[in-house]
């Protein structure tokens, strides 16, 4: 249920379904992934931001990283699947973020981010655009929505949770939300973490308890992180998804 936009620009609006619908019980997933684009004026329109040069990486808290470039803008990433972005420090790279305005709500400007070096894509944070963003980066259909593996209902809405399927060098690998896998793509090792992947009829104006409430825009959210690894790079155990993760949600009516 949405009546107040996110107070932090660039962060997704978070759906407080547990409070509005105590019967809502989604399967395990990670807390929201987010990218903030700093140094670019918020005009209320879609924005493509570009940076280039040697990255300086600053850790700003648990799973939160600031990617500082010699020229503006910088990017603040909440890497909710636990991706360690410290390895980007000192890398000569380019960055491209596409920021979308959803439903006209200020503070709801989710951004997708790709960081690339001389060998190609190095890190992707896919917050809003789903498989289309990654497929455009890789120039082929790398990711598609997999089969539905869980459903849940509330008094008002139906939800379908699906895997995300990645076309790897070893065949198609399906990854459920709340899971992290190491796969090989185009000869490179990649750490892939799926935050959430769901579709629902949640959205629009609905009457509840004699009140007309904006429930946000109809939902199709498929969010994930991809981090390219060195051949000998060892990975720590991925975090356990929270017992009750906050759902990713982008406002609008």
N, C-alpha and C positions, 0 to 999 in steps of 0.2 A: 504494500500500500504506500502511495507516495503523495505527499503534500508539500514536503520541504526538500529542496535540492541539496546535493552534497555541498558542505561548506568549503571543501578543498577542491579548487579547479583541477581537472584532470583525473580525479578519482571517480570510479563508477559509483552511481547511486546504489545503496545497499538495501535490499528488500527485507524488511522486518517481518517475514511471514510467520515466524514462530509466535510472535505476539498477536498478529491478526488471525492466524489460523493454527491453533494448537495441534490440530490433527496432521499438519504438514510434516512429512518425514522424508526428506530427500536422502539418496544414498551418499556414501562418503565422497567428499570432494575437498579441494583446497579453498582457503579463503581467497577473496578477489585479488586478481592480478591487476596492476595499474601502471600507467606511464604518465608522468607529468612533463609537459614541454615548457621549459622556463626560458624567458627572454623573447617570447613571441606574444604580441598583443592579442588579447581576446576580442575579436571583432564580432563574435556570434555567427561566424561562417566557418566552413571547413577550411583547414589549413594543412599545407604540406611544409614541413620544416626540414632543413638540411644542415648538417655540420660536417666538418672534415678536419683532420689533423691527428696529432697524438693525444690519445685519451688519458685523462687522469681520473682514476676511480676512487671515490670516497665512500666508505661505509657509513651510513647514517642511522643504523639501528638494525634490528633483526630483519633480515631479508630485504633491507632497503638500501639501494645503491644510487649514488649520484655519478653520472657520466659527464665529465667536464671536458669541453673541447676548447681549443684556442679561440675559436670564434663562436659567438652565440648561435643557437641556443644550447643549453644543457638539458639533460634528461634525468628525471628521478624515477627509478623503477622499484616498485614493490614486487620482488620476485617470489611470489607466494609458494611456488613449488620447491623453493630452496636452492635455486640455481646460484652458484658462486660466481659472481661477475668480477672478482678481483683479478682474474687472469686477463681481463681486457686492459688493465693498467699498462701504459706505455706502448700500446698497440697503435700503429698508424692506420686510421680507419675512416670510413665515412658513416654517417648515420642519416636515416630518413624516417621521419615520423609523420603519419597521417592522422590528424585530429578531426574527429567528427562531432558535430553538434546534434544532440538527440532531443527531439521534441520541443525545442525552444527553451528548455530549462537552463538558466545560467548555472555553471558548476557541473554540468553533465556533458563534458567534452572528452569522451574516451579516445585514447590515441593508441595506434599500433606502431611498433618500432622495429626496424631492422638495422643492425650494425654489421658492416662488411669490411673486410681487409683485402689484401691483394689476391688472396685465394678464394674469395667469394663470401657468401653470408657467414657470419660468425655467431650472431645472436639474434633471435626473434622473440619479441613479446607480442603475442597476438591477443589483443584485448577485446576488440569489437567486431572486426571484419571477418573473423572466422577463417576457414580454409582458403577463401579467395585471396587473402593477403599473402599467405605463405606460397600459394601456387603461382602468384604473380612474381614473387621474389625468385623462385626456383625455375620459373619458365615452363612449368609442366604441372599436371595434377598430382602433386605430392601428397596432399591430404584430402580426405573426404569424410563425410559423416558416416559412421558405421551403423550397425543394427542397434535397435532399442534393446536395452538390457534391464531397464527398470521403469516402472510407472508409479505415479502417486496422484492422489486426488485431494482436493479440498472441497468445501461446500460450494465454491464458485468456479474452480478451475481444474483443468487436467494438465499433467506434466509428463513428458516422455524424456528419459535420460538415455543417451546413446554413447557408444564408444567413438573415438576418432581413429580412423584407419590411415596409416602412413605407408607409402609405397617405398620400401627400403630395398637395399641391395639383396636382401635375403627373402624378399617377398613382402606381402602386406602384413603389417603388424598392427593389431587393434589394441588401443590403450584406453582404459576406463578413467573417468575423472577420479582424482585423488591418487593416481599412480604415476610413477616415473620409470622409464625404460631407457636403456642404452641401445641404440640401433646404428646401423651403418647406412649412410646415404651418399651416393656418388663417391664412394671410396673413403669418406670421412666418418669418424665416430661422432655421434650426436647424443646428447642427453635430452630427452623429450619428456616433459611433464605436462599432463593434461589437468587444467584447473577445474573446468566444468564443461559439460556439453549437454544442453537440453533445449527442448522446444515446448512451448505451452500456449494456451489461449489466454494467458494472463495479460490483461491490458484493457484500456479504454475506461469509460465511465460506467460504474456499477452502483446500484443502490444497495446499501447495507445498513441495517439498524436505523432505517428512516433517514439515512444520509446519502447524498450523492458523492461518491469518492472516486478520485482519479487513481487508477491502479497502474499507470504507466503504459508504455507502448507494448504491443504484442511482442512476445519474446522468441528469439532464436539466438542463443548465446553459446558459442563454441570457442573457449579461451584456452591457450596453451603457450608454453615456453619451449624454445629450442636453443641449445647451447652447443656449439662445435667444440670437440675435445681434442687434445693432443693424444697421440697413439698410446703413450705410456702414462697418461693422466689417470690417477686413481680417484674414485669418487667416494665421498662419505655416504653413509646410509641416507636415503631420502627421508624427509620428515613424514611423520604420520599425519594424515589429514585430520583436521579437528573433529571432535565428536559431533559438534553442531556448527558447521561452517556457515559463514554469511554468504547468501546467494548473490551472485553478480546480477545487477539489474540496471537498466538505463531508462531514465524517466521520459515521459512525454504523454500527451493526451490530444 
